[in-house]
Structure formats: C-alpha cells, structure tokens
C-alpha cells in the first residue's frame, strides 16, 4: 500500500503552465502532485493568460511572487538561471498550445506532464517523442482516471487468463452536461472545447474517449487495434464540425471486437464512464461511478463484486492502495497514483534506471501518441462517411 513515504530521494521542483483560477483542471493536477508531499513541490508557475490574475492566484497557492510569471517562455528562461530552478512542468492549457509548450519545455531541459489529447497531429507526437528521447526526459499524459487501482486488477485478470480468451471490449464515457449551447457561451472551459481552432478536430472524441481508450490499452496491452469505424454527430448544430456524440466500432488484429460510445449530450446522465472486458469464460466491468468496486461475472456462477483493497485482489492492484477497504477512494487518489508514477519515472530516467522504467505502468509519451492516433483515425473515418480505416 501507499502511505506517503518517499519513493524518490527528494521531491521534484515543479511548475505549472495554466491551471489557474478560472478552470478546475489545475486543481486536479495539484491534488495529484501534492497528495504525496514527497514527490513534488510547487515552486513556480505561469498560471493564467492574464498575468496579474495569474500572479495573484499563484501567491494564494503559496508560490513566491517573483516566481509567478506572465508566460511560460519567461518562466523557462528565468528558472534556468536559478540553482533551485524548476525540473518538471505540467501543461494544463487548451489543446492548441500543447505542442509548442511541450517542445519548449523539453528544450529547456525539463520533464513534462501534459493534458490530453496531447496534440492535433500524429507527426507532432512523434516529434515530441523523439525530442524527449534525445533530451533524456519523460513526457507523461494526464489520463486522470487511469490511476484507479482496480484497473490493474483487471489487467492482471486478463494476463492470468481469468476471463479466458478476450472476445469483446465495451467502452463508454458519456454525460449530459452539454445538452444545449448555453455552456458554450458562458463556460470558459466549454468555449474553447467547441472551437476547432483551439480544441482540434474533435470535441468528445478527444475530451472524453481518449481517457477510456487508454484505460482499455492499460488493461489489455497485448491487443493491437487494426481498424476503426466512427460515426459522429453534432446534435447542438452550432458545434459542427465538432461532434458532441460519437460511436466507434473497433476490430483488433486477433479477432477481438469492440465499441466506444462518447457523448456530452446523454441527457440526464451525470457520469456514464464504464469499461467492460468480455472473455470466453467471464467478464469484468469497472465504472467510474463506483470506483471502489469491480464486477466479476463468471458464466454460470453468481455475480461477484470485488472491493478495492481486499486481500483477495492481485498484489499489483493493492500496491496502489491508500486508505484501506473501509474508506472510499476516487478521482483524487487516481490522480495521485499517476503523479507518483510520473515522479518515479522521472527519477529513474535521471538515474538511467531502465529496469524501473520498463516495468512501470503509467500513461507515457507512447500512450499520448496513441491517443492522438485514436482521435485522428476516428475523425478520418467519420469524415469519409463512416467507413473502416486502418489504425
């Protein structure tokens, strides 16, 4: 289990680009990074496009006024002059800015943690991957739900053959909070998410489905996606060409099939985020609404409900347990788990410890590039009229 003891020699000196007062994603990053106070220390930031507002916010977080910068370029330049300068930066800004900030951070000698989807184009992802390798740095991607420890239970159940041969994968991430265009006009976060120049070629495919697609890859790492067929809709017409609803069919190389439903217009739905893996002998299902429970359904036997932290779970799952089975865990713990693994990966990279990196399960640059590929191929399929395209 995890209890806050240090996993690395000292905390990384950490900064943020974005994640300011007017959005809530930045708080998720800080909850994750600072939950184990032995992993990161927030020492600097360029928190807001409005420098005065960003400085005021940073000071209220406890950051020294002189280290609350007007923009990321200034921050990278000034921090490089300090003996105690930043070592890691998190990018919590709109999609269109990710590529240039990530590239600048790597060139400044920093490890990077970036929001998803990473970039607009697969080629941008490959460029950053090559640059990170050249600089000897880690790029992590905040698929924030992927630190839920029961996903590692599912991974081990698949690898150990508890489900038999995998036949089907069912993925869903839906909610109803964008059923009308009001949020597009009044919510700062929603405004840019429905603007193609800022959000990129998709809305819910990039904003929602990338999370769940990565979770499926974490659980079934040996399955290789072969083809996708996507049908997407803009039920709020003003969002076109960006979709607020999408269905994706999937073919894998070994005959496994799957489907994804992503939607922001599932009226009345608070959070329909679930993943189900179906095998020849049994199925297992995780829902973000019940993150402490895992349904295990063996054909011909009563349904079993596995509870987080219990000793009958695999060791790989319980290694990330924090609070004990008596107490509920959720999204903050998931973020804390992936941030802790980012820190372990960065420390291992600095020390040249390739064995640790090889065995560490976390959303890395490869997962980020795969997410860009997922969005790109889904959009390509939909724009061609809903046809099968090679992944």
C-alpha positions as CSV (number, residue, x, y, z in Angstrom):
1,X,0.0,0.0,0.0
2,X,0.9,3.7,-0.3
3,X,1.2,5.8,2.9
4,X,3.1,8.9,1.8
5,X,6.6,7.7,2.4
6,X,9.1,8.8,-0.1
7,X,9.7,6.8,-3.3
8,X,12.4,9.0,-4.6
9,X,15.3,10.7,-3.0
10,X,13.7,14.2,-2.9
11,X,10.7,15.9,-4.3
12,X,10.9,17.4,-7.8
13,X,10.8,21.2,-8.1
14,X,7.6,21.6,-10.1
15,X,5.8,24.3,-12.0
16,X,2.5,24.7,-13.9
17,X,1.6,26.4,-17.2
18,X,-2.1,27.2,-17.0
19,X,-4.3,25.6,-14.4
20,X,-5.4,28.9,-12.9
21,X,-8.3,30.2,-11.0
22,X,-10.9,30.2,-13.8
23,X,-10.7,26.4,-14.5
24,X,-10.9,23.3,-12.4
25,X,-8.4,21.0,-14.2
26,X,-5.5,22.7,-12.5
27,X,-6.8,21.8,-9.1
28,X,-6.9,18.1,-10.2
29,X,-3.2,18.4,-11.1
30,X,-2.3,19.9,-7.8
31,X,-4.4,17.3,-5.9
32,X,-2.4,14.6,-7.7
33,X,1.0,16.0,-7.5
34,X,0.9,17.2,-3.9
35,X,-1.1,14.3,-2.4
36,X,2.2,12.6,-1.6
37,X,4.3,15.5,-0.5
38,X,7.5,13.5,-1.0
39,X,7.1,13.6,-4.8
40,X,6.6,17.2,-6.0
41,X,6.9,20.8,-4.6
42,X,5.1,23.6,-6.5
43,X,7.6,26.4,-6.7
44,X,6.7,28.4,-9.8
45,X,4.0,28.9,-12.4
46,X,2.6,30.8,-15.4
47,X,-0.9,30.2,-14.3
48,X,-3.0,32.4,-16.4
49,X,-3.1,34.3,-19.7
50,X,-3.9,37.3,-17.6
51,X,-0.5,37.9,-15.8
52,X,-1.9,39.9,-12.9
53,X,-4.7,37.4,-12.2
54,X,-2.1,34.5,-12.5
55,X,0.3,36.2,-10.1
56,X,-2.5,36.8,-7.6
57,X,-3.6,33.2,-7.9
58,X,-0.1,31.8,-7.6
59,X,0.6,33.8,-4.4
60,X,-2.6,32.5,-2.9
61,X,-1.3,29.0,-3.6
62,X,1.9,29.8,-1.7
63,X,4.2,30.4,-4.6
64,X,6.7,33.2,-4.2
65,X,5.6,36.4,-6.1
66,X,8.8,36.6,-8.1
67,X,8.2,33.0,-9.4
68,X,4.7,33.7,-10.7
69,X,5.5,34.5,-14.3
70,X,3.5,36.3,-17.0
71,X,4.1,33.5,-19.6
72,X,5.8,30.1,-20.0
73,X,8.7,31.5,-22.1
74,X,9.6,33.9,-19.4
75,X,9.3,31.2,-16.7
76,X,11.6,28.8,-18.6
77,X,14.2,31.4,-19.2
78,X,14.2,32.8,-15.6
79,X,14.1,29.5,-13.9
80,X,17.0,28.3,-15.9
81,X,19.1,31.0,-14.2
82,X,18.4,29.7,-10.8
83,X,20.3,26.9,-8.9
84,X,17.0,25.9,-7.5
85,X,15.1,26.2,-10.8
86,X,12.2,24.0,-11.9
87,X,12.8,20.4,-13.0
88,X,9.3,19.5,-14.1
89,X,6.4,21.4,-15.7
90,X,2.7,20.4,-16.0
91,X,0.8,21.8,-19.0
92,X,-2.8,22.5,-18.2
93,X,-3.8,24.7,-21.1
94,X,-6.1,24.4,-24.1
95,X,-5.2,21.8,-26.7
96,X,-3.8,24.1,-29.4
97,X,-1.0,25.2,-27.1
98,X,0.3,21.8,-26.0
99,X,2.8,21.2,-28.8
100,X,4.7,24.4,-28.6
101,X,4.8,24.5,-24.8
102,X,5.9,20.8,-24.6
103,X,8.6,21.4,-27.2
104,X,9.9,24.5,-25.4
105,X,9.9,22.7,-22.0
106,X,11.9,19.8,-23.4
107,X,14.4,22.1,-25.0
108,X,14.7,23.9,-21.6
109,X,15.7,20.5,-20.1
110,X,12.5,19.9,-18.2
111,X,10.4,16.8,-17.8
112,X,6.8,17.3,-18.9
113,X,3.4,16.3,-17.8
114,X,0.7,17.3,-20.3
115,X,-3.0,17.3,-20.6
116,X,-4.7,15.2,-23.2
117,X,-5.2,15.0,-26.1
118,X,-1.5,15.8,-26.5
119,X,-1.5,17.3,-29.9
120,X,-3.5,17.7,-33.1
121,X,-1.3,15.6,-35.4
122,X,0.4,12.2,-35.1
123,X,3.5,13.7,-36.6
124,X,3.7,16.2,-33.7
125,X,3.5,13.4,-31.2
126,X,6.3,11.5,-33.0
127,X,8.4,14.7,-33.0
128,X,8.0,15.2,-29.3
129,X,8.7,11.5,-28.6
130,X,12.0,11.8,-30.5
131,X,12.9,15.1,-28.7
132,X,12.1,13.6,-25.3
133,X,14.4,10.6,-26.1
134,X,17.1,13.0,-27.3
135,X,16.9,15.1,-24.1
136,X,16.6,12.1,-21.8
137,X,13.3,13.4,-20.4
138,X,9.9,11.9,-19.5
139,X,6.6,13.1,-21.0
140,X,3.6,11.9,-19.0
141,X,0.0,12.4,-20.0
142,X,-2.8,13.0,-17.5
143,X,-5.3,10.3,-18.3
144,X,-6.6,11.1,-14.8
145,X,-8.8,8.1,-14.3
146,X,-6.1,5.6,-15.2
147,X,-4.6,5.6,-11.7
148,X,-7.7,3.7,-10.3
149,X,-6.1,0.7,-8.8
150,X,-8.9,-1.7,-9.9
151,X,-7.8,-1.2,-13.5
152,X,-4.6,-3.0,-12.5
153,X,-6.7,-5.8,-11.1
154,X,-8.4,-6.1,-14.5
155,X,-5.0,-6.1,-16.2
156,X,-3.8,-9.0,-14.1
157,X,-7.0,-10.9,-14.6
158,X,-6.6,-10.6,-18.3
159,X,-3.0,-11.6,-18.3
160,X,-3.6,-14.5,-16.0
161,X,-6.4,-15.9,-18.1
162,X,-9.2,-15.4,-15.5
163,X,-11.5,-14.3,-18.3
164,X,-10.4,-16.9,-20.9
165,X,-9.8,-15.6,-24.4
166,X,-10.8,-12.0,-24.8
167,X,-13.6,-11.6,-27.3
168,X,-15.1,-8.1,-26.8
169,X,-14.3,-4.7,-25.3
170,X,-17.2,-2.3,-24.4
171,X,-16.2,1.3,-23.7
172,X,-18.4,4.3,-22.7
173,X,-17.7,7.8,-21.5
174,X,-20.9,9.9,-21.6
175,X,-22.6,12.7,-19.7
176,X,-25.4,15.2,-20.3
177,X,-23.8,18.5,-19.3
178,X,-23.6,19.8,-22.9
179,X,-27.2,19.1,-24.0
180,X,-27.7,22.8,-25.0
181,X,-25.3,25.5,-26.2
182,X,-25.6,27.6,-23.0
183,X,-22.3,26.3,-21.7
184,X,-20.6,27.0,-25.0
185,X,-21.3,30.7,-24.3
186,X,-20.8,31.1,-20.6
187,X,-18.2,28.5,-19.5
188,X,-14.6,29.4,-20.2
189,X,-13.6,25.7,-20.4
190,X,-16.5,24.8,-22.7
191,X,-16.0,27.7,-25.0
192,X,-12.6,26.6,-26.3
193,X,-13.6,22.9,-26.3
194,X,-16.1,23.5,-29.1
195,X,-13.8,25.8,-31.1
196,X,-11.9,23.8,-33.7
197,X,-9.0,26.2,-33.8
198,X,-8.3,25.6,-30.1
199,X,-9.7,22.1,-29.4
200,X,-8.6,20.5,-32.6
201,X,-10.6,18.2,-34.9
202,X,-12.9,16.7,-32.3
203,X,-14.9,17.5,-29.1
204,X,-16.0,14.4,-27.2
205,X,-13.6,12.0,-29.0
206,X,-10.6,14.0,-27.8
207,X,-12.0,15.3,-24.5
208,X,-13.7,12.1,-23.3
209,X,-13.0,8.9,-25.3
210,X,-9.2,9.3,-25.1
211,X,-9.4,8.6,-21.3
212,X,-11.4,5.4,-21.8
213,X,-9.4,4.2,-24.8
214,X,-6.2,4.5,-22.8
215,X,-7.8,2.6,-19.9
216,X,-8.6,-0.3,-22.3
217,X,-4.9,-0.3,-23.5
218,X,-3.7,-0.4,-19.9
219,X,-5.9,-3.4,-19.2
220,X,-5.3,-5.2,-22.5
221,X,-1.7,-4.1,-23.5
222,X,-1.3,-7.1,-25.9
223,X,-4.3,-6.3,-28.0
224,X,-3.4,-4.4,-31.2
225,X,-6.1,-2.2,-32.8
226,X,-6.4,-2.9,-36.5
227,X,-9.3,-0.8,-37.8
228,X,-11.9,1.7,-36.6
229,X,-15.3,2.8,-38.0
230,X,-16.6,6.1,-36.5
231,X,-20.0,7.8,-36.8
232,X,-20.2,11.2,-35.1
233,X,-22.9,13.8,-34.7
234,X,-23.3,17.5,-33.7
235,X,-26.8,17.5,-32.1
236,X,-26.1,21.1,-31.0
237,X,-25.7,22.3,-34.5
238,X,-23.5,25.3,-33.7
239,X,-20.8,22.9,-32.7
240,X,-20.3,21.5,-36.2
241,X,-17.9,20.3,-37.4
242,X,-17.0,19.1,-33.9
243,X,-19.1,16.3,-32.5
244,X,-20.9,16.1,-29.2
245,X,-21.8,12.4,-29.8
246,X,-19.8,9.6,-31.4
247,X,-20.0,5.8,-31.9
248,X,-16.9,3.9,-32.7
249,X,-16.6,0.2,-33.8
250,X,-13.2,-1.5,-33.4
251,X,-11.5,-4.5,-35.0
252,X,-8.4,-5.9,-33.3
253,X,-5.7,-8.0,-35.1
254,X,-6.6,-11.2,-33.3
255,X,-10.3,-11.1,-34.0
256,X,-11.4,-9.2,-30.8
257,X,-14.1,-6.6,-31.5
258,X,-15.0,-3.5,-29.5
259,X,-17.1,-0.4,-29.5
260,X,-17.0,3.0,-27.9
261,X,-19.8,5.5,-27.1
262,X,-18.6,9.0,-26.3
263,X,-21.2,11.7,-25.6
264,X,-21.7,15.1,-23.9
265,X,-25.4,15.0,-24.7
266,X,-26.6,11.9,-22.9
267,X,-29.4,13.8,-21.3
268,X,-29.8,13.2,-17.5
269,X,-26.6,11.2,-17.3
270,X,-24.2,12.5,-14.5
271,X,-21.3,10.2,-15.4
272,X,-21.6,7.2,-17.7
273,X,-18.0,6.2,-17.6
274,X,-17.5,2.4,-17.8
275,X,-15.3,-0.3,-19.3
276,X,-16.2,-3.9,-19.7
277,X,-13.9,-6.7,-20.9
278,X,-15.6,-9.9,-22.1
279,X,-13.8,-13.2,-22.4
280,X,-14.7,-16.7,-23.3
281,X,-15.2,-17.7,-19.6
282,X,-16.0,-14.5,-17.7
283,X,-16.4,-10.7,-17.9
284,X,-15.1,-7.9,-15.7
285,X,-16.5,-4.4,-15.5
286,X,-15.3,-1.1,-14.0
287,X,-17.5,2.0,-13.6
288,X,-16.1,5.4,-12.6
289,X,-19.4,5.9,-10.6
290,X,-18.3,3.0,-8.4
291,X,-14.5,3.2,-8.4
292,X,-14.2,1.0,-5.3
293,X,-16.0,-1.9,-6.9
294,X,-15.3,-4.3,-9.7
295,X,-17.9,-6.6,-11.2
296,X,-16.6,-10.1,-12.0
297,X,-19.2,-12.3,-13.8
298,X,-18.3,-15.9,-14.4
299,X,-20.6,-17.7,-16.8
300,X,-22.9,-20.0,-14.9
301,X,-22.0,-18.6,-11.4
302,X,-23.3,-15.8,-9.2
303,X,-22.1,-12.3,-9.9
304,X,-19.1,-11.3,-7.7
305,X,-18.4,-7.8,-6.5
306,X,-14.7,-7.3,-5.8
307,X,-13.9,-4.4,-3.4
308,X,-10.8,-2.3,-3.6
309,X,-8.0,-3.0,-1.1
310,X,-9.2,-6.5,-0.1
311,X,-6.6,-9.3,0.2
312,X,-8.1,-11.5,-2.5
313,X,-7.0,-8.9,-5.1
314,X,-3.8,-9.3,-7.0
315,X,-0.7,-7.7,-5.4
316,X,-0.2,-5.5,-8.5
317,X,-3.6,-3.9,-7.7
318,X,-3.1,-3.5,-3.9
319,X,0.3,-1.9,-4.4
320,X,-1.5,1.4,-5.1
321,X,-4.0,1.1,-2.3
322,X,-4.0,4.1,0.0
323,X,-6.9,4.2,2.5
324,X,-7.9,0.7,3.3
325,X,-11.2,-1.0,2.2
326,X,-13.2,0.7,4.9
327,X,-12.7,4.1,3.3
328,X,-13.7,5.1,-0.2
329,X,-11.2,6.3,-2.8
330,X,-11.9,8.1,-6.0
331,X,-10.6,10.5,-8.6
332,X,-8.1,12.4,-6.3
333,X,-6.4,9.2,-5.4
334,X,-6.3,8.2,-9.1
335,X,-4.6,11.4,-10.0
336,X,-2.2,11.0,-7.0
337,X,-1.3,7.5,-8.3
338,X,-0.4,8.6,-11.8
339,X,1.5,11.7,-10.5
340,X,3.5,9.5,-8.1
341,X,4.4,7.2,-11.0
342,X,5.4,10.2,-13.1
343,X,7.8,11.1,-10.3
344,X,9.2,7.6,-10.1
345,X,9.7,7.5,-13.9
346,X,11.4,10.9,-13.9
347,X,13.7,9.9,-11.1
348,X,14.5,6.6,-12.8
349,X,15.2,8.4,-16.1
350,X,17.6,10.8,-14.3
351,X,19.5,7.8,-12.8
352,X,19.5,5.7,-16.0
353,X,17.4,3.0,-14.3
354,X,15.8,1.4,-17.4
355,X,14.6,-1.6,-15.5
356,X,12.2,0.5,-13.4
357,X,11.0,2.3,-16.5
358,X,10.3,-0.9,-18.3
359,X,8.1,-2.3,-15.5
360,X,6.3,0.9,-14.6
361,X,2.7,1.1,-15.8
362,X,1.7,4.8,-16.3
363,X,0.5,7.0,-19.2
364,X,3.7,7.9,-21.0
365,X,4.5,9.6,-24.3
366,X,3.6,6.4,-26.2
367,X,0.1,6.5,-24.6
368,X,-0.1,10.1,-25.6
369,X,0.8,9.5,-29.2
370,X,-1.7,6.6,-29.3
371,X,-4.4,8.9,-28.1
372,X,-3.7,11.3,-30.9
373,X,-3.8,8.4,-33.4
374,X,-7.1,7.3,-31.9
375,X,-8.7,10.7,-32.4
376,X,-7.2,11.2,-35.9
377,X,-8.4,7.8,-37.2
378,X,-11.9,8.2,-35.7
379,X,-12.3,11.7,-37.3
380,X,-10.9,10.3,-40.6
381,X,-13.4,7.5,-40.6
382,X,-16.4,9.8,-39.7
383,X,-15.4,12.4,-42.3
384,X,-15.3,9.8,-45.0
385,X,-18.9,8.8,-44.3
386,X,-18.4,6.2,-41.5
387,X,-16.1,3.7,-43.2
388,X,-13.5,1.3,-41.8
389,X,-10.0,2.9,-41.7
390,X,-6.7,1.2,-40.8
391,X,-5.5,2.3,-37.4
